[in-house]
Amino acid sequence: ELSEEAKPFFNAIHTSALHMNKIIDSLLDFTKYQNPHYEFTFESCSCDGIMSDILEILEVEAQQKNLVIIYDNPNTKDVSWICDELRVKQILINLIGNAIKYTDKGHIKIETSLSDRGEFVCKIEDTGMGISKEEIPHIFEPFSQNTNRDTHHKTGTGLGLPITKLLVEKMGGTITVESKKAKGSIFTISLPLEFASEPKTAFAS
């Protein structure tokens, strides 16, 4: 059994090991998704089912920080579409998780909708510390972290947003960000939507 004096050192080593594993996993993901022949697996998915699973995972973290999560889905109720469910969840968990991580008070607002062009659109708005206009052009670059954010939060790998952008674009979608320092951020993703028919598998372009 560890002595009381040794416990802080053990905890520090354990935390560092977990962080290193997270970095390694992110690097492997980033390398895998960069492969032009990476294969997506498409299947019939429920928009609300995906969001329900994600919110169940992340609401506990938000509650621990006394943050309110607002979810609005004006026209995606009962909509099923063809997607790689695991990868879509990875995209949204990265973005919503970041919003929670970098928001100390207020709320996270998530809105899902269908665009006139038949795209699935998800807007994630937070009341967090925001991103300066100088840093916005660089936030999707690997290992380029927001210096203001990471002064307070040093657990990131610097690959979450690059992986998110890579996946979104491989799916034929777009990702945008609007932000003001100390005012919060809005991340918006748009993904081409095909209403559910038969599950299929295809190569990403």
N, CA, C and O of each residue as an XYZ file, in Angstrom:
820
protein
N       0.855     -1.202      0.000
C       0.000      0.000      0.000
C       0.882      1.238      0.000
O       1.901      1.288      0.689
N       0.484      2.233     -0.775
C       1.275      3.460     -0.887
C       1.140      4.304      0.366
O       0.076      4.379      0.980
N       2.241      4.933      0.728
C       2.202      5.867      1.847
C       1.507      7.148      1.406
O       1.362      7.395      0.209
N       1.083      7.953      2.349
C       0.422      9.219      2.025
C       1.354     10.136      1.246
O       0.911     10.902      0.390
N       2.657     10.052      1.550
C       3.629     10.902      0.853
C       3.797     10.484     -0.605
O       4.064     11.314     -1.474
N       3.635      9.185     -0.859
C       3.856      8.680     -2.214
C       2.641      8.836     -3.117
O       2.781      8.837     -4.340
N       1.446      8.969     -2.536
C       0.224      9.007     -3.333
C       0.189     10.145     -4.354
O      -0.215      9.914     -5.494
N       0.600     11.377     -3.986
C       0.569     12.455     -4.993
C       1.460     12.160     -6.193
O       1.106     12.485     -7.326
N       2.622     11.542     -5.947
C       3.530     11.201     -7.052
C       2.929     10.115     -7.937
O       3.025     10.174     -9.163
N       2.310      9.122     -7.302
C       1.666      8.059     -8.062
C       0.530      8.616     -8.914
O       0.388      8.257    -10.083
N      -0.282      9.498     -8.319
C      -1.402     10.097     -9.049
C      -0.909     10.920    -10.238
O      -1.515     10.900    -11.310
N       0.195     11.646    -10.040
C       0.751     12.457    -11.125
C       1.240     11.578    -12.272
O       1.022     11.895    -13.441
N       1.909     10.463    -11.930
C       2.401      9.526    -12.948
C       1.223      8.895    -13.690
O       1.252      8.750    -14.912
N       0.184      8.520    -12.932
C      -1.002      7.903    -13.534
C      -1.692      8.871    -14.496
O      -2.082      8.486    -15.598
N      -1.839     10.124    -14.076
C      -2.476     11.137    -14.927
C      -1.664     11.370    -16.188
O      -2.226     11.483    -17.277
N      -0.335     11.441    -16.048
C       0.528     11.644    -17.210
C       0.430     10.472    -18.185
O       0.433     10.670    -19.400
N       0.343      9.257    -17.653
C       0.232      8.067    -18.504
C      -1.080      8.072    -19.276
O      -1.109      7.741    -20.461
N      -2.168      8.447    -18.603
C      -3.465      8.522    -19.276
C      -3.433      9.565    -20.388
O      -3.957      9.343    -21.479
N      -2.810     10.706    -20.094
C      -2.722     11.772    -21.092
C      -1.884     11.321    -22.288
O      -2.230     11.614    -23.433
N      -0.798     10.620    -22.034
C       0.048     10.124    -23.116
C      -0.708      9.118    -23.975
O      -0.587      9.136    -25.200
N      -1.487      8.239    -23.343
C      -2.301      7.285    -24.102
C      -3.324      8.008    -24.981
O      -3.597      7.598    -26.109
N      -3.880      9.092    -24.439
C      -4.857      9.875    -25.203
C      -4.208     10.502    -26.430
O      -4.801     10.525    -27.509
N      -2.991     11.009    -26.263
C      -2.262     11.600    -27.383
C      -1.960     10.541    -28.442
O      -2.135     10.785    -29.636
N      -1.505      9.360    -27.999
C      -1.186      8.277    -28.932
C      -2.434      7.855    -29.702
O      -2.385      7.677    -30.919
N      -3.554      7.694    -28.992
C      -4.805      7.314    -29.658
C      -5.220      8.361    -30.689
O      -5.675      8.017    -31.780
N      -5.061      9.651    -30.337
C      -5.427     10.721    -31.260
C      -4.529     10.717    -32.493
O      -4.996     10.921    -33.613
N      -3.243     10.484    -32.278
C      -2.316     10.413    -33.409
C      -2.673      9.262    -34.344
O      -2.631      9.411    -35.566
N      -3.023      8.121    -33.769
C      -3.412      6.970    -34.587
C      -4.683      7.270    -35.377
O      -4.788      6.922    -36.553
N      -5.653      7.925    -34.717
C      -6.883      8.305    -35.413
C      -6.584      9.261    -36.561
O      -7.077      9.085    -37.675
N      -5.769     10.277    -36.276
C      -5.467     11.299    -37.286
C      -4.794     10.667    -38.497
O      -5.126     10.982    -39.640
N      -3.850      9.776    -38.237
C      -3.153      9.090    -39.327
C      -4.114      8.199    -40.122
O      -4.061      8.149    -41.351
N      -4.984      7.505    -39.402
C      -5.948      6.603    -40.055
C      -6.894      7.374    -40.970
O      -7.155      6.952    -42.096
N      -7.407      8.501    -40.486
C      -8.383      9.249    -41.276
C      -7.736      9.992    -42.445
O      -8.423     10.358    -43.398
N      -6.419     10.218    -42.383
C      -5.728     10.868    -43.494
C      -5.558      9.931    -44.692
O      -5.310     10.386    -45.808
N      -5.691      8.646    -44.462
C      -5.566      7.668    -45.538
C      -6.673      7.899    -46.564
O      -7.850      7.851    -46.205
N      -6.330      8.150    -47.840
C      -7.364      8.414    -48.847
C      -8.310      7.239    -49.064
O      -9.390      7.412    -49.629
N      -7.920      6.055    -48.623
C      -8.776      4.880    -48.782
C      -9.457      4.464    -47.476
O      -9.954      3.346    -47.340
N      -9.463      5.405    -46.516
C     -10.176      5.084    -45.267
C     -11.641      4.784    -45.591
O     -12.285      5.519    -46.340
N     -12.144      3.721    -45.031
C     -13.491      3.252    -45.355
C     -14.495      3.639    -44.278
O     -14.369      3.244    -43.119
N     -15.495      4.420    -44.681
C     -16.618      4.710    -43.795
C     -17.616      3.558    -43.872
O     -17.746      2.910    -44.911
N     -18.307      3.311    -42.786
C     -19.375      2.319    -42.771
C     -20.697      3.038    -42.565
O     -20.963      3.563    -41.484
N     -21.527      3.060    -43.604
C     -22.781      3.789    -43.550
C     -23.921      2.850    -43.175
O     -23.967      1.694    -43.597
N     -24.830      3.374    -42.376
C     -26.008      2.605    -41.972
C     -27.128      3.589    -41.655
O     -26.908      4.797    -41.570
N     -28.317      3.055    -41.484
C     -29.460      3.893    -41.142
C     -29.362      4.339    -39.680
O     -29.231      3.513    -38.776
N     -29.426      5.666    -39.460
C     -29.274      6.223    -38.117
C     -30.382      7.229    -37.832
O     -30.887      7.886    -38.743
N     -30.748      7.339    -36.589
C     -31.719      8.334    -36.151
C     -30.978      9.568    -35.646
O     -30.107      9.469    -34.781
N     -31.330     10.730    -36.192
C     -30.695     11.971    -35.730
C     -30.868     12.149    -34.228
O     -29.906     12.417    -33.508
N     -32.108     11.997    -33.762
C     -32.362     12.182    -32.333
C     -31.723     11.075    -31.498
O     -31.327     11.301    -30.355
N     -31.625      9.868    -32.080
C     -30.968      8.779    -31.363
C     -29.500      9.067    -31.129
O     -28.972      8.810    -30.047
N     -28.837      9.605    -32.154
C     -27.429      9.983    -32.023
C     -27.267     11.042    -30.947
O     -26.394     10.924    -30.087
N     -28.103     12.083    -30.986
C     -27.987     13.171    -30.016
C     -28.298     12.687    -28.602
O     -27.659     13.116    -27.640
N     -29.272     11.798    -28.478
C     -29.626     11.271    -27.159
C     -28.449     10.522    -26.542
O     -28.157     10.685    -25.357
N     -27.773      9.703    -27.345
C     -26.612      8.951    -26.850
C     -25.495      9.900    -26.420
O     -24.867      9.703    -25.380
N     -25.254     10.936    -27.234
C     -24.174     11.879    -26.938
C     -24.462     12.661    -25.665
O     -23.589     12.811    -24.810
N     -25.686     13.158    -25.543
C     -26.033     13.959    -24.367
C     -25.994     13.120    -23.093
O     -25.641     13.623    -22.027
N     -26.357     11.846    -23.203
C     -26.279     10.963    -22.036
C     -24.837     10.839    -21.547
O     -24.585     10.745    -20.346
N     -23.896     10.840    -22.492
C     -22.475     10.747    -22.143
C     -21.961     12.039    -21.518
O     -21.216     12.008    -20.538
N     -22.362     13.180    -22.090
C     -21.735     14.456    -21.740
C     -22.478     15.276    -20.677
O     -21.904     16.198    -20.099
N     -23.740     14.948    -20.419
C     -24.504     15.751    -19.464
C     -23.930     15.686    -18.054
O     -24.009     16.661    -17.307
N     -23.359     14.558    -17.690
C     -22.772     14.426    -16.346
C     -21.640     15.433    -16.170
O     -21.549     16.104    -15.142
N     -20.774     15.532    -17.184
C     -19.662     16.486    -17.128
C     -20.183     17.918    -17.040
O     -19.635     18.737    -16.302
N     -21.237     18.218    -17.790
C     -21.819     19.564    -17.749
C     -22.422     19.852    -16.372
O     -22.257     20.951    -15.842
N     -23.111     18.880    -15.798
C     -23.729     19.065    -14.491
C     -22.684     19.295    -13.402
O     -22.918     20.042    -12.451
N     -21.529     18.645    -13.550
C     -20.456     18.842    -12.565
C     -19.948     20.280    -12.558
O     -19.398     20.744    -11.559
N     -20.133     20.984    -13.676
C     -19.715     22.381    -13.771
C     -20.904     23.336    -13.664
O     -20.765     24.538    -13.888
N     -22.071     22.791    -13.320
C     -23.304     23.581    -13.204
C     -23.646     24.296    -14.510
O     -24.147     25.421    -14.500
N     -23.373     23.639    -15.623
C     -23.708     24.193    -16.934
C     -25.040     23.617    -17.407
O     -25.355     22.456    -17.147
N     -25.801     24.432    -18.092
C     -27.069     24.005    -18.648
C     -26.868     23.633    -20.120
O     -26.289     24.405    -20.884
N     -27.347     22.454    -20.512
C     -27.331     22.066    -21.921
C     -28.734     22.243    -22.496
O     -29.703     21.665    -22.005
N     -28.819     23.052    -23.542
C     -30.085     23.295    -24.220
C     -30.031     22.601    -25.580
O     -29.128     22.861    -26.375
N     -30.983     21.730    -25.845
C     -31.015     21.021    -27.131
C     -32.291     21.371    -27.873
O     -33.390     21.175    -27.354
N     -32.151     21.880    -29.070
C     -33.289     22.268    -29.896
C     -33.192     21.546    -31.240
O     -32.153     21.591    -31.899
N     -34.268     20.886    -31.638
C     -34.265     20.121    -32.893
C     -35.537     20.418    -33.678
O     -36.422     19.567    -33.767
N     -35.637     21.617    -34.249
C     -36.895     22.057    -34.862
C     -37.435     21.171    -35.969
O     -38.651     21.019    -36.092
N     -36.555     20.576    -36.787
C     -37.085     19.746    -37.878
C     -36.293     18.465    -38.110
O     -36.253     17.947    -39.226
N     -35.657     17.948    -37.040
C     -34.961     16.668    -37.180
C     -35.624     15.555    -36.364
O     -35.092     14.448    -36.282
N     -36.765     15.838    -35.769
C     -37.470     14.803    -35.015
C     -37.907     13.681    -35.958
O     -38.449     13.927    -37.036
N     -37.660     12.462    -35.529
C     -38.074     11.268    -36.286
C     -37.428     11.176    -37.661
O     -37.942     10.484    -38.540
N     -36.294     11.874    -37.860
C     -35.582     11.792    -39.135
C     -34.514     10.709    -39.041
O     -33.707     10.702    -38.111
N     -34.513      9.796    -40.008
C     -33.458      8.782    -40.108
C     -32.683      9.025    -41.395
O     -33.265      9.357    -42.427
N     -31.374      8.858    -41.326
C     -30.551      9.113    -42.495
C     -29.378      8.165    -42.521
O     -29.116      7.460    -41.547
N     -28.671      8.148    -43.635
C     -27.545      7.240    -43.816
C     -26.268      7.948    -43.386
O     -25.940      9.017    -43.901
N     -25.548      7.348    -42.437
C     -24.288      7.956    -41.995
C     -23.409      6.895    -41.355
O     -23.851      5.778    -41.085
N     -22.148      7.264    -41.116
C     -21.263      6.448    -40.281
C     -21.495      6.931    -38.853
O     -20.915      7.927    -38.419
N     -22.341      6.220    -38.140
C     -22.804      6.688    -36.835
C     -21.654      6.936    -35.856
O     -21.649      7.947    -35.154
N     -20.688      6.029    -35.804
C     -19.586      6.182    -34.859
C     -18.769      7.437    -35.145
O     -18.360      8.146    -34.226
N     -18.534      7.705    -36.442
C     -17.731      8.876    -36.804
C     -18.512     10.176    -36.588
O     -17.934     11.184    -36.181
N     -19.809     10.157    -36.855
C     -20.626     11.345    -36.585
C     -20.639     11.627    -35.082
O     -20.531     12.776    -34.653
N     -20.772     10.569    -34.297
C     -20.734     10.750    -32.842
C     -19.380     11.292    -32.396
O     -19.318     12.139    -31.506
N     -18.304     10.819    -32.998
C     -16.974     11.310    -32.650
C     -16.863     12.807    -32.927
O     -16.315     13.551    -32.113
N     -17.380     13.248    -34.065
C     -17.359     14.664    -34.421
C     -18.107     15.485    -33.379
O     -17.590     16.480    -32.870
N     -19.316     15.065    -33.069
C     -20.159     15.848    -32.166
C     -19.663     15.801    -30.723
O     -19.750     16.796    -30.004
N     -19.146     14.652    -30.300
C     -18.600     14.557    -28.941
C     -17.383     15.463    -28.802
O     -17.205     16.106    -27.767
N     -16.537     15.522    -29.839
C     -15.388     16.428    -29.802
C     -15.839     17.872    -29.632
O     -15.311     18.592    -28.785
N     -16.815     18.301    -30.435
C     -17.240     19.695    -30.424
C     -18.015     20.060    -29.156
O     -17.761     21.099    -28.547
N     -18.952     19.210    -28.764
C     -19.736     19.499    -27.553
C     -18.855     19.362    -26.318
O     -18.973     20.144    -25.374
N     -17.966     18.362    -26.326
C     -17.026     18.188    -25.211
C     -16.127     19.398    -25.043
O     -15.866     19.822    -23.917
N     -15.647     19.966    -26.154
C     -14.838     21.176    -26.093
C     -15.641     22.338    -25.514
O     -15.139     23.102    -24.690
N     -16.890     22.463    -25.954
C     -17.734     23.546    -25.454
C     -17.884     23.459    -23.930
O     -17.819     24.472    -23.233
N     -18.084     22.250    -23.430
C     -18.200     22.065    -21.976
C     -16.863     22.349    -21.293
O     -16.812     23.018    -20.261
N     -15.806     21.842    -21.869
C     -14.476     21.973    -21.276
C     -14.066     23.431    -21.095
O     -13.486     23.804    -20.075
N     -14.378     24.254    -22.106
C     -13.908     25.635    -22.092
C     -14.969     26.629    -21.652
O     -14.821     27.833    -21.864
N     -16.038     26.133    -21.040
C     -17.073     27.006    -20.489
C     -17.154     26.785    -18.988
O     -17.382     25.667    -18.527
N     -16.969     27.850    -18.235
C     -16.987     27.738    -16.775
C     -18.335     28.109    -16.172
O     -18.649     27.689    -15.059
N     -19.132     28.889    -16.889
C     -20.472     29.222    -16.408
C     -21.366     29.565    -17.596
O     -20.896     29.995    -18.649
N     -22.663     29.363    -17.397
C     -23.600     29.671    -18.469
C     -24.209     28.420    -19.064
O     -24.697     27.553    -18.339
N     -24.180     28.324    -20.392
C     -24.880     27.216    -21.037
C     -24.182     26.783    -22.319
O     -23.324     27.478    -22.863
N     -24.587     25.606    -22.775
C     -24.206     25.072    -24.077
C     -25.515     24.865    -24.835
O     -26.387     24.122    -24.385
N     -25.648     25.516    -25.975
C     -26.860     25.358    -26.777
C     -26.537     24.572    -28.045
O     -25.628     24.926    -28.796
N     -27.286     23.513    -28.265
C     -27.093     22.649    -29.434
C     -28.368     22.664    -30.258
O     -29.454     22.398    -29.743
N     -28.231     22.973    -31.523
C     -29.395     22.984    -32.417
C     -29.109     22.122    -33.637
O     -28.114     22.329    -34.331
N     -29.978     21.162    -33.894
C     -29.862     20.345    -35.107
C     -31.018     20.693    -36.035
O     -32.143     20.922    -35.592
N     -30.720     20.729    -37.329
C     -31.750     21.086    -38.302
C     -31.403     20.502    -39.661
O     -30.295     20.014    -39.881
N     -32.375     20.560    -40.569
C     -32.166     20.180    -41.955
C     -32.153     21.446    -42.800
O     -33.069     22.264    -42.720
N     -31.117     21.601    -43.604
C     -31.020     22.788    -44.442
C     -31.865     22.632    -45.698
O     -32.327     21.537    -46.017
N     -32.062     23.736    -46.403
C     -32.820     23.693    -47.658
C     -32.131     22.828    -48.708
O     -32.770     22.335    -49.637
N     -30.822     22.650    -48.548
C     -30.057     21.852    -49.510
C     -30.008     20.374    -49.117
O     -29.290     19.583    -49.728
N     -30.776     20.015    -48.096
C     -30.820     18.618    -47.685
C     -29.634     18.192    -46.854
O     -29.227     17.031    -46.906
N     -29.066     19.115    -46.082
C     -27.918     18.808    -45.237
C     -28.344     18.740    -43.774
O     -29.255     19.445    -43.341
N     -27.667     17.881    -43.027
C     -27.810     17.864    -41.575
C     -26.904     18.944    -41.021
O     -25.700     18.950    -41.276
N     -27.489     19.864    -40.257
C     -26.725     20.986    -39.696
C     -26.790     20.906    -38.177
O     -27.866     20.741    -37.602
N     -25.650     21.023    -37.542
C     -25.598     21.064    -36.084
C     -24.795     22.288    -35.663
O     -23.636     22.449    -36.045
N     -25.428     23.145    -34.871
C     -24.786     24.361    -34.360
C     -24.583     24.205    -32.856
O     -25.524     23.893    -32.127
N     -23.359     24.422    -32.398
C     -23.017     24.273    -30.985
C     -22.505     25.617    -30.480
O     -21.446     26.092    -30.892
N     -23.264     26.205    -29.597
C     -22.955     27.551    -29.093
C     -22.657     27.477    -27.593
O     -23.391     26.835    -26.843
N     -21.589     28.130    -27.163
C     -21.267     28.136    -25.739
C     -21.057     29.559    -25.235
O     -20.929     30.502    -26.017
N     -21.025     29.691    -23.925
C     -20.780     30.994    -23.282
C     -19.408     30.990    -22.617
O     -19.216     31.600    -21.565
N     -18.467     30.304    -23.236
C     -17.138     30.131    -22.657
C     -16.197     31.282    -22.940
O     -16.622     32.394    -23.253
N     -14.903     30.993    -22.823
C     -13.878     32.034    -22.909
C     -13.589     32.507    -24.328
O     -12.928     33.526    -24.526
N     -14.087     31.763    -25.315
C     -13.945     32.222    -26.685
C     -12.539     32.065    -27.240
O     -11.627     31.581    -26.569
N     -12.393     32.494    -28.496
C     -11.130     32.386    -29.223
C     -10.852     33.737    -29.868
O     -11.753     34.346    -30.446
N      -9.637     34.199    -29.777
C      -9.298     35.489    -30.377
C      -9.298     35.381    -31.897
O      -9.098     34.297    -32.446
N      -9.525     36.508    -32.578
C      -9.582     36.490    -34.044
C      -8.238     36.105    -34.649
O      -8.185     35.599    -35.770
N      -7.146     36.343    -33.911
C      -5.822     35.956    -34.410
C      -5.629     34.448    -34.395
O      -4.903     33.900    -35.224
N      -6.281     33.779    -33.451
C      -6.096     32.334    -33.310
C      -7.077     31.506    -34.130
O      -6.804     30.344    -34.432
N      -8.215     32.091    -34.494
C      -9.239     31.336    -35.227
C      -8.696     30.663    -36.492
O      -9.020     29.499    -36.728
N      -7.876     31.348    -37.327
C      -7.403     30.681    -38.550
C      -6.527     29.456    -38.303
O      -6.288     28.674    -39.223
N      -6.042     29.280    -37.061
C      -5.085     28.208    -36.776
C      -5.670     27.063    -35.945
O      -4.982     26.075    -35.691
N      -6.923     27.184    -35.520
C      -7.422     26.208    -34.540
C      -7.579     24.800    -35.113
O      -7.646     23.835    -34.352
N      -7.639     24.664    -36.447
C      -7.775     23.341    -37.045
C      -6.429     22.755    -37.452
O      -6.379     21.693    -38.074
N      -5.346     23.433    -37.110
C      -4.015     22.914    -37.401
C      -3.590     21.958    -36.285
O      -3.833     22.244    -35.113
N      -2.961     20.829    -36.625
C      -2.527     19.881    -35.584
C      -1.613     20.532    -34.557
O      -0.678     21.255    -34.902
N      -1.899     20.264    -33.296
C      -1.108     20.722    -32.143
C      -1.113     22.236    -31.975
O      -0.308     22.776    -31.216
N      -2.010     22.925    -32.674
C      -2.108     24.380    -32.511
C      -3.268     24.667    -31.585
O      -4.416     24.752    -32.022
N      -2.966     24.820    -30.288
C      -4.011     25.004    -29.301
C      -4.181     26.480    -28.969
O      -3.263     27.288    -29.116
N      -5.379     26.799    -28.518
C      -5.697     28.156    -28.091
C      -4.924     28.473    -26.825
O      -5.167     27.869    -25.781
N      -3.993     29.416    -26.907
C      -3.129     29.695    -25.756
C      -3.916     30.211    -24.570
O      -3.590     29.895    -23.425
N      -4.955     31.004    -24.827
C      -5.775     31.516    -23.736
C      -6.518     30.389    -23.037
O      -6.593     30.349    -21.809
N      -7.068     29.473    -23.830
C      -7.783     28.346    -23.249
C      -6.844     27.431    -22.480
O      -7.151     27.018    -21.362
N      -5.707     27.114    -23.074
C      -4.858     26.091    -22.490
C      -4.002     26.588    -21.339
O      -3.270     25.811    -20.727
N      -4.089     27.884    -21.040
C      -3.518     28.372    -19.795
C      -4.290     27.790    -18.625
O      -3.738     27.539    -17.554
N      -5.607     27.577    -18.860
C      -6.471     27.067    -17.795
C      -6.774     25.577    -17.943
O      -7.088     24.906    -16.959
N      -6.681     25.057    -19.167
C      -7.040     23.661    -19.422
C      -5.907     23.012    -20.212
O      -5.738     23.286    -21.401
N      -5.144     22.166    -19.563
C      -3.949     21.621    -20.211
C      -4.065     20.138    -20.516
O      -3.059     19.437    -20.622
N      -5.296     19.664    -20.658
C      -5.470     18.223    -20.874
C      -5.726     17.881    -22.331
O      -5.919     16.707    -22.648
N      -5.735     18.850    -23.225
C      -6.012     18.579    -24.629
C      -4.821     17.972    -25.337
O      -3.686     18.069    -24.869
N      -5.090     17.342    -26.477
C      -4.016     16.742    -27.274
C      -3.602     17.635    -28.429
O      -2.551     17.419    -29.032
N      -4.419     18.639    -28.747
C      -4.133     19.474    -29.906
C      -4.542     18.827    -31.208
O      -4.202     19.327    -32.281
N      -5.282     17.701    -31.135
C      -5.693     16.989    -32.346
C      -7.210     16.846    -32.478
O      -7.700     16.390    -33.511
N      -7.942     17.224    -31.461
C      -9.392     17.054    -31.495
C     -10.055     17.793    -32.645
O     -10.824     17.202    -33.403
N      -9.762     19.081    -32.781
C     -10.359     19.867    -33.858
C      -9.825     19.477    -35.237
O     -10.613     19.401    -36.180
N      -8.511     19.226    -35.399
C      -8.046     18.739    -36.704
C      -8.719     17.435    -37.130
O      -9.079     17.278    -38.296
N      -8.892     16.501    -36.197
C      -9.568     15.239    -36.511
C     -11.024     15.508    -36.891
O     -11.544     14.924    -37.842
N     -11.669     16.389    -36.147
C     -13.059     16.733    -36.433
C     -13.208     17.315    -37.835
O     -14.090     16.901    -38.588
N     -12.357     18.266    -38.187
C     -12.412     18.892    -39.509
C     -12.126     17.862    -40.614
O     -12.778     17.859    -41.659
N     -11.155     17.004    -40.367
C     -10.800     15.974    -41.344
C     -11.984     15.054    -41.622
O     -12.277     14.749    -42.778
N     -12.661     14.615    -40.572
C     -13.809     13.721    -40.735
C     -14.961     14.418    -41.452
O     -15.572     13.856    -42.361
N     -15.248     15.647    -41.031
C     -16.343     16.396    -41.647
C     -16.106     16.545    -43.150
O     -17.009     16.316    -43.954
N     -14.890     16.931    -43.519
C     -14.595     17.158    -44.932
C     -14.557     15.862    -45.732
O     -14.936     15.854    -46.903
N     -14.106     14.761    -45.121
C     -14.126     13.472    -45.812
C     -15.561     13.018    -46.069
O     -15.819     12.275    -47.016
N     -16.483     13.459    -45.237
C     -17.897     13.141    -45.444
C     -18.548     14.106    -46.432
O     -19.742     13.998    -46.711
N     -17.779     15.037    -46.954
C     -18.324     15.994    -47.908
C     -18.977     17.190    -47.265
O     -19.724     17.915    -47.921
N     -18.705     17.413    -45.977
C     -19.344     18.502    -45.253
C     -18.428     19.682    -45.011
O     -17.317     19.749    -45.537
N     -18.915     20.607    -44.208
C     -18.151     21.808    -43.861
C     -18.247     22.046    -42.361
O     -19.191     21.608    -41.703
N     -17.241     22.756    -41.833
C     -17.257     23.171    -40.433
C     -16.805     24.620    -40.361
O     -15.810     24.995    -40.981
N     -17.533     25.435    -39.606
C     -17.193     26.851    -39.453
C     -17.183     27.211    -37.972
O     -17.759     26.507    -37.142
N     -16.519     28.320    -37.657
C     -16.479     28.799    -36.278
C     -16.620     30.307    -36.247
O     -16.028     31.026    -37.052
N     -17.416     30.767    -35.301
C     -17.522     32.190    -34.980
C     -17.196     32.318    -33.496
O     -17.684     31.532    -32.684
N     -16.385     33.288    -33.142
C     -16.008     33.387    -31.736
C     -15.523     34.782    -31.406
O     -14.951     35.478    -32.244
N     -15.765     35.176    -30.165
C     -15.220     36.408    -29.623
C     -14.621     36.094    -28.258
O     -15.234     35.403    -27.444
N     -13.440     36.599    -28.021
C     -12.756     36.340    -26.765
C     -13.613     36.811    -25.591
O     -14.122     37.932    -25.579
N     -13.756     35.933    -24.616
C     -14.529     36.184    -23.393
C     -16.043     36.229    -23.636
O     -16.807     36.545    -22.724
N     -16.478     35.913    -24.863
C     -17.902     35.947    -25.178
C     -18.460     34.579    -25.556
O     -19.670     34.366    -25.487
N     -17.610     33.666    -25.946
C     -18.082     32.346    -26.342
C     -17.838     32.050    -27.808
O     -17.322     32.888    -28.548
N     -18.216     30.843    -28.220
C     -17.961     30.378    -29.579
C     -19.184     29.674    -30.149
O     -20.024     29.159    -29.412
N     -19.269     29.663    -31.486
C     -20.295     28.899    -32.192
C     -19.602     28.072    -33.261
O     -19.004     28.620    -34.186
N     -19.682     26.767    -33.135
C     -19.188     25.858    -34.161
C     -20.391     25.289    -34.907
O     -21.368     24.861    -34.292
N     -20.314     25.290    -36.226
C     -21.414     24.774    -37.044
C     -20.877     23.758    -38.042
O     -19.936     24.040    -38.784
N     -21.479     22.581    -38.054
C     -21.115     21.580    -39.070
C     -22.318     21.330    -39.967
O     -23.464     21.348    -39.516
N     -22.037     21.097    -41.241
C     -23.065     20.722    -42.204
C     -22.606     19.452    -42.898
O     -21.491     19.393    -43.417
N     -23.460     18.432    -42.912
C     -23.130     17.160    -43.544
C     -24.193     16.803    -44.571
O     -25.386     16.919    -44.292
N     -23.771     16.367    -45.763
C     -24.754     15.933    -46.762
C     -25.607     14.805    -46.186
O     -25.085     13.852    -45.606
N     -26.899     14.923    -46.349
C     -27.821     13.968    -45.740
C     -28.543     13.165    -46.812
O     -29.110     13.712    -47.757
N     -28.504     11.864    -46.635
C     -29.289     10.977    -47.500
C     -30.292     10.258    -46.616
O     -29.916      9.560    -45.674
N     -31.563     10.431    -46.923
C     -32.576      9.794    -46.094
C     -32.430      8.279    -46.146
O     -32.047      7.714    -47.171
N     -32.734      7.639    -45.046
C     -32.432      6.221    -44.864
C     -33.148      5.347    -45.881
O     -34.342      5.489    -46.144
N     -32.352      4.427    -46.443
C     -32.930      3.356    -47.265
C     -32.228      2.077    -46.864
O     -32.507      1.529    -45.798
N     -31.309      1.584    -47.709
C     -30.562      0.387    -47.369
C     -29.186      0.765    -46.838
O     -28.536      1.624    -47.434
N     -28.701      0.159    -45.730
C     -27.329      0.410    -45.253
C     -26.324      0.093    -46.338
O     -26.537     -0.809    -47.148
N     -25.220      0.838    -46.355
C     -24.201      0.599    -47.371
C     -22.830      0.962    -46.831
O     -22.711      1.648    -45.816
N     -21.814      0.504    -47.507
C     -20.435      0.829    -47.172
C     -19.767      1.406    -48.392
O     -19.970      0.915    -49.503
N     -18.967      2.448    -48.204
C     -18.307      3.085    -49.345
C     -16.990      3.675    -48.910
O     -16.741      3.869    -47.720
N     -16.134      3.963    -49.899
C     -14.872      4.613    -49.609
C     -15.076      6.120    -49.559
O     -15.850      6.678    -50.336
N     -14.355      6.789    -48.612
C     -14.390      8.240    -48.559
C     -13.619      8.790    -49.743
O     -12.600      8.237    -50.157
N     -14.120      9.875    -50.272
C     -13.425     10.505    -51.407
C     -12.340     11.434    -50.903
O     -11.642     12.058    -51.703
